[in-house]
């Protein structure tokens, strides 16, 4: 082997090792990002600013910051930097978004995420740095989600938080009515308590007393709310729990939150019942007609921000006049003082075979839509950055540009809410993971077609 070939081999080996090394070893260099404008989300926008990054975290941000001599500099004099976009409720990377069983609490999306998925690559191209991948809405209890970076060779390298939440859907399962779905969910929790508390069959008969199982809750299982409060869930023996129910014990313990999908406004009341009866830490995922419940949701501020469906506008026909009326759900909820995050736009499959495989389109576009609907720009930007981070319990690490937080940045060629802007550079924890001028997919699209004749 020649010296030149040996050197090349060693370099390639070092590159692979660095890619697979623990995160701490990736961020030794100091990085300075100099742009025309920084949207911090946490405060005022800064013109002509520098973001100084050390070991994957933001050290300082502002004007006139001295750049260390050994810093790598990314200089984009016309660009705008903002916190990396966060997709709070998505199935990107999952080839099968739902299992074919009604209760799949034991399933984890980590076993189904494909790091090479085109959907993940396209989300990164759109400026999404963090995605909360969670099962879709066709299963009653869909399984456990995970918060992942939109880059990485392996699932292990992508994971930020796992498990992140349990998915529960109130949409009627295939072959079931809505009543059957709700009753089945009640019985699932009832079975959990019976097994966890080791209640005998004689006690079950006494508790039922002619009532359907669906009417029972944890409070009735342990006979009184006083006893309920005294249960030490952490000391319960879970060895006898079935495989299907065991993951739910962390949900009722309060160690794991859940995302409850409510396709219709009336489903929200059933969600409240599940939350209150089982002491769940829940985030509601609401359909487009959630505007009907603005006052109701305002009275449940203990639940925190909600997640809105990708369809932000609801159209309804007045049965007396046959007049079509438009209801802008995010504006109605905003006026009622309800905080929310938005999901990406569902892909209607009208943009060609390649894009129809993506499953969703442009999170930044949703924020632009909010501004169009009259919501202040600052609040619209929070709906795709800080609010999703808060819902995921990661606002101490991401969602804004300020010292101490992860250096997750999406750098646009212009204003992020302008359709004429492009994502130029994306950083995740201080590592440059995307550059538009080095995007192989864009290069392929711009390449001259081969002549066939």
Residue, then its C-alpha position, 0 to 999 in steps of 0.5 A: x500500500x502506497x503512503x498516499x493510499x495509506x493516508x487516505x485510508x486513515x482519513x476515511x477511518x477517522x471520519x467514520x469514527x468521528x461520526x459514530x463517536x459520543x456527541x461530546x467529542x463532536x463539538x470541540x471547535x468554536x463556531x461563530x455565525x454572523x448574519x444580518x438578523x437574529x430572531x431570538x424568539x425569547x426577546x427582540x430581534x438583533x440586526x447584524x448579530x453574531x452567535x458564538x457557539x462552544x461545544x454545541x451550545x450557545x455561548x453568547x449572541x449579540x452585536x459586536x461580539x469578539x470572535x476568537x482567533x480559533x473559531x470557524x466562521x459562518x458568514x452569511x451577511x444577508x441571512x436570518x437566523x432563528x431557533x431550529x424549527x420543532x415538529x411537535x407531532x409527526x410520523x416522519x421516518x416511520x414506514x408504518x405509522x400505526x400498528x394493526x392492534x387496538x392497544x400497542x402501548x408496548x410499541x416504541x417508534x425507535x424500532x420503526x424510524x428509518x434514519x435514511x428516510x426521505x421525509x427526514x431529509x426533506x424536513x431538515x431541508x425545510x429547517x426542522x431540527x427536532x421532530x417528535x415522532x409518535x404513532x398516528x391516530x388509527x390506534x386507541x393506544x398507539x405506543x411510545x414516541x421519541x424526540x429525535x434530531x433530524x440527522x444521524x446515521x443511526x436511531x441511537x445517534x438521533x435520539x434526544x428523549x425516549x420515551x417522550x409520550x404515550x399516544x392515545x387516540x379517540x378516533x374510532x378504530x376500524x370496525x368500532x363505533x365511537x362508543x366502543x372505542x371510549x368504552x374500550x379505553x376505560x376498560x384498559x385502564x380498569x384492567x391496569x388497576x385491577x392487575x397492579x393493585x392485585x384486587x381479587x375477583x370477589x372485590x371486582x364483583x363488589x365494585x361492579x354491583x351491576x354497573x358496566x366496567x366502563x363506568x369504573x375509574x381508579x377512584x372506584x377501584x380503590x373504594x375512595x379518593x382518600x385511598x387513591x391519594x395514598x397509593x405509592x405507585x412507585x412501590x407497586x409490584x408490576x411483575x404480574x402486569x401483562x405485556x400490553x399494560x405494563x408500559x401504561x403504569x408509567x403513564x398513571x404514575x405521572x412519569x410519562x405524559x401522553x398525547x391525546x388525539x381528539x378528532x372532533x370537538x366533542x371528543x375533548x370532553x371524553x379526553x377530560x374524563x380520561x385525564x381526570x379519572x386517571x390523573x394523566x399528564x396530557x397534551x391535547x391534539x385538536x382537530x380543525x373544529x376546536x374553535x367551538x371549545x375556546x371557552x372550555x379549553x380556557x377553563x382548563x389551563x392546567x393542561x398547558x398548550x395544545x397542538x393544532x391539526x395541520x388544517x387550521x381553517x374549518x368550513x361549515x354550512x348553515x343548514x337553514x341558509x346553506x351559507x358557507x362560514x369560515x372559522x379560523x381556529x388558531x385565531x379564535x383560540x389565540x383571542x381566548x388566551x390559549x397557547x398552541x403549537x402547530x403541526x406541518x401541513x398535511x401533504x395532499x399528494x398534488x405535487x408529484x410522486x416524490x413529494x407525495x411520499x413526504x407526508x407533510x409540507x413546510x412547518x414555516x408555512x404554518x407560522x406564516x399562515x398564523x400571521x396572515x390570520x392576524x396573530x402577532x408575528x412573535x406568537x406565530x414564531x413561538x408556535x413552531x419553536x418555543x411552544x413545541x419545546x415547552x410541550x416536550x419538556x425541552x424548553x430549557x434546551x431549545x426553542x430560543x436563541x440565548x446563552x446556554x441553550x443547544x445551538x440548534x439554528x435554522x438560517x434562512x436566505x431572507x425572512x423565514x416567513x417569506x415564501x421566497x426565502x430558502x434554508x441556507x444552513x442548519x445547525x444541530x447542537x453546533x454541528x453543521x448538518x445541512x448546506x443548501x449549496x451542498x444539497x445532493x437532491x437539489x443538485x440532482x434537480x438542477x442537473x441537465x437531463x440526459x439526452x435519450x436520442 
